[in-house]
Amino acid sequence: MRTIGMLLLAVSMLGAGCGRVKDKAARATNKAGQLVGEGASTFFTGVGEGIVKTVTTYDVRLSEELKATGVSTTIAKRMDGSASNNWQQTLSIYVQNQGPLTGTLRVRLYNDKDQEIGRSSTAVAFAKDDARYVAFTLDKEIPVPMTKYLQMDLKQE
């Protein structure tokens, strides 16, 4: 970045004395600006990709019953707890539905051996064509980082 700045300054100074040189300086300045812009664009794209990679997301599998009601999900992410909730963990899943849905959603966490390692339930009331994040509070003992996938269903009362 510093080198490009020095180059821009030198080119600008050279261009001040002569029309032809000034034209070349303008082209060089434009090219330098392009390079800086491309570098910045690549940098910010990399930052965005890094943020996406650091947010722990999970594969959500829906029960046939939920699929039949028109429920779908797009993202499930884990949020670490804090002292205010005794270090419980929260799993937040973006849920969309086509028809109204009232009941209790249950999510089960499975490891890479398809063994259940935790579960949580939460009551929901969705209007027709509704969508929002649904938070599931998990006990602090659940080894959430070991989760391979989530299974969500409608809990039978």
C-alpha positions in Angstrom: 0.0 0.0 0.0 2.8 2.4 0.9 4.6 1.6 -2.3 1.5 2.4 -4.4 1.1 5.7 -2.5 4.7 6.7 -3.3 4.2 5.6 -7.0 1.1 7.8 -7.2 2.9 10.8 -5.7 5.9 10.4 -8.1 3.7 10.0 -11.1 1.6 13.1 -10.1 4.8 15.2 -9.7 6.2 14.1 -13.1 2.9 14.8 -14.8 2.8 18.4 -13.6 5.4 19.7 -16.1 4.4 18.3 -19.5 1.2 17.4 -21.3 2.4 14.1 -22.7 3.9 13.1 -19.4 0.7 14.3 -17.7 -1.4 12.0 -19.9 0.8 9.0 -19.1 0.7 10.0 -15.4 -3.1 10.0 -15.5 -3.1 6.5 -17.0 -0.6 5.2 -14.5 -2.6 6.8 -11.7 -5.8 5.2 -13.0 -4.0 1.8 -13.2 -2.7 2.2 -9.7 -6.1 3.1 -8.4 -7.5 0.0 -10.2 -4.9 -2.2 -8.5 -5.7 -0.7 -5.1 -9.4 -1.1 -5.6 -9.0 -4.8 -6.7 -6.8 -5.5 -3.7 -9.3 -3.9 -1.3 -12.2 -5.8 -2.9 -10.2 -9.1 -2.6 -9.4 -8.2 1.1 -13.0 -7.5 2.0 -14.2 -10.6 0.2 -11.7 -12.6 2.2 -12.9 -11.1 5.5 -16.5 -12.0 4.6 -15.5 -15.6 3.8 -13.5 -15.8 7.0 -16.5 -14.7 9.1 -18.7 -17.3 7.4 -16.2 -20.0 8.2 -15.8 -19.0 11.9 -19.6 -19.1 12.6 -20.3 -22.7 13.4 -23.2 -23.9 11.3 -25.0 -27.2 11.2 -26.8 -29.5 8.7 -30.5 -29.6 9.8 -32.6 -32.6 8.8 -36.4 -32.3 9.1 -38.9 -35.0 10.0 -41.3 -36.0 7.3 -44.1 -34.5 9.4 -42.5 -31.1 9.4 -41.7 -31.2 5.7 -45.4 -32.0 5.1 -46.5 -28.9 6.9 -44.3 -26.8 4.6 -41.4 -26.1 7.1 -37.9 -25.5 5.8 -34.7 -24.2 7.3 -31.7 -22.3 5.8 -29.2 -21.9 8.6 -28.5 -23.2 12.1 -25.8 -21.6 14.2 -24.5 -22.0 17.7 -24.1 -19.1 20.0 -22.0 -19.4 23.2 -23.5 -18.8 26.5 -22.6 -16.1 29.1 -22.7 -15.7 32.8 -26.3 -14.4 32.5 -27.6 -17.8 31.5 -25.2 -20.0 33.5 -23.1 -20.7 30.3 -25.9 -22.5 28.6 -25.5 -22.7 24.9 -28.0 -21.5 22.4 -28.7 -23.1 19.0 -30.5 -20.7 16.6 -32.2 -22.1 13.5 -33.9 -20.0 10.8 -37.2 -21.6 10.2 -39.6 -20.8 7.4 -43.1 -22.2 6.9 -45.8 -22.1 4.3 -48.8 -22.7 6.5 -49.6 -21.9 10.1 -47.8 -23.9 12.7 -48.3 -24.1 16.5 -46.7 -26.6 18.7 -43.3 -27.5 20.2 -40.3 -27.9 17.9 -37.7 -30.4 19.1 -34.1 -30.5 17.9 -31.8 -33.5 18.5 -28.0 -33.3 18.1 -26.2 -36.3 16.6 -22.4 -37.0 16.4 -20.5 -38.6 13.6 -21.6 -42.1 14.8 -25.2 -41.1 14.5 -25.6 -41.2 18.3 -27.8 -38.6 19.9 -25.7 -36.3 22.1 -28.3 -33.8 23.2 -31.8 -32.3 22.6 -33.9 -29.3 23.3 -37.5 -28.1 22.7 -39.2 -24.8 22.3 -42.8 -23.7 21.8 -43.6 -21.9 18.5 -46.5 -20.2 16.9 -46.1 -19.3 13.3 -48.6 -17.6 11.1 -49.0 -18.6 7.5 -46.0 -17.7 5.4 -43.9 -16.8 8.4 -40.1 -17.0 9.1 -37.8 -16.3 11.9 -34.9 -17.6 14.0 -36.0 -20.1 16.6 -33.7 -20.4 19.7 -33.1 -23.7 21.4 -31.4 -23.5 24.8 -29.0 -26.4 25.4 -27.5 -27.6 28.7 -23.9 -26.7 29.2 -22.9 -30.3 29.3 -23.9 -31.0 25.7 -20.8 -31.4 23.6 -22.1 -29.2 20.8 -18.8 -29.0 18.8 -19.1 -32.7 18.3 -22.4 -32.3 16.4 -22.5 -33.7 12.9 -26.1 -32.9 12.1 -29.4 -31.8 13.8 -32.7 -33.6 13.5 -35.8 -31.4 14.0 -39.3 -32.6 14.5 -42.6 -31.6 16.0 -42.7 -32.9 19.6 -45.8 -34.9 20.4 -47.4 -33.7 23.6 
